[in-house]
Amino acid sequence: MENIKKNPKERTFEELFFDLRTEKQWKYIDVASKLYDLGVTVDDKTVKKWELGIAYPDLDMIYKLSELFFVSSQDFLNAKEISLKKSYNSIHMTIIKWFCYFTGFTLIYGRFLFYLIIAAFLIGSLMFLVNPSGFASWFLNITNYKK
């Protein structure tokens, strides 16, 4: 918790929420269950969307989160504002967030894997443009296609 209290003004909502959740070693369903105990019904998928920055909780939910994690609601609001100011809401980050949501990766690994897939696609496209028949034979060889 020391790391969170040092610079709460510089953290995005995603970083703050991830750190708080993992510090307590809670899964998404655990957070949803604890919020249910506080009188709020939310599912684990919504909690995951908050952590990925696909969606953000409303003011009532932020108040409940501050009760749950013993962090001021102002810290959550500041972190949410920082998330919205940063480029976390650009088109490519939105695509990466959805990619992470469906694959189950964190933003760090998801971003890396997403860019790796894009790079592989671009290299494959360039190989095809340079030598279409060579690319086809290469692709058939790596897939063990037999006539």
Summary of the structure (lengths in Angstrom):
residues: 147
radius of gyration: 20.6
end to end distance: 61.0
largest distance: 66.0
contacts: 381
relative contact order: 0.10
helix: 77%
strand: 0%
